[in-house]
């Protein structure tokens, strides 16, 4: 049996156990657990969430058309995560770029989306929806820009806000909210927060982020007619596997708490 206070104690203990700096924002049934939630971290691929948000908004406005074909040049293909770098395709739709950007965290696709919709509109939307400590300053894998001080930053509180506003807020129309939700549910990287979650009991959509010494994950968790939101950000890691392990344990504790609620345990 687990009460919300016990969940908080266990999560804080888990997050404080590692050598890196950790942050958490968790909202379950209007109960909020925070741990360094406004501390600013390098965003890694979590920045792709507000990029998706703005892309969906521009699709709604008719600025973009989902089936419009964009050219893919060899110089557009960058390494690390994603599949576009390995494909021979010379054209791709905006719809497919957004899909690749989220479900396989494709960096080449992300850079094409950033170039298409513009950094300024993305940052404007970041500001409008209330993400106070988030900013996009560089394309994916532009480490020269990062070294020059132009990096991408966010907080766990901002990431949960982005998830909530995209999924149940008023900034996007229902079709766009459904699209945002569907993309996260199709996520291919499930090795962190969802790893120990009971996917027969709950529906989990997530987005990961990682760089050397950095491990992040965020998720919405739907169980019955209720929903929880979580974001865990960790940096300063000596090895990334330690960060992944901590995030998995956070997911496991959230799962235990939600499982007890969902089974109607009267002691919760």
Order of alpha helices (4+ residues) and beta strands (2+ residues): alpha-beta-beta-beta-alpha-beta-beta-alpha-alpha-alpha-alpha-beta-alpha-alpha-beta-beta-beta-alpha
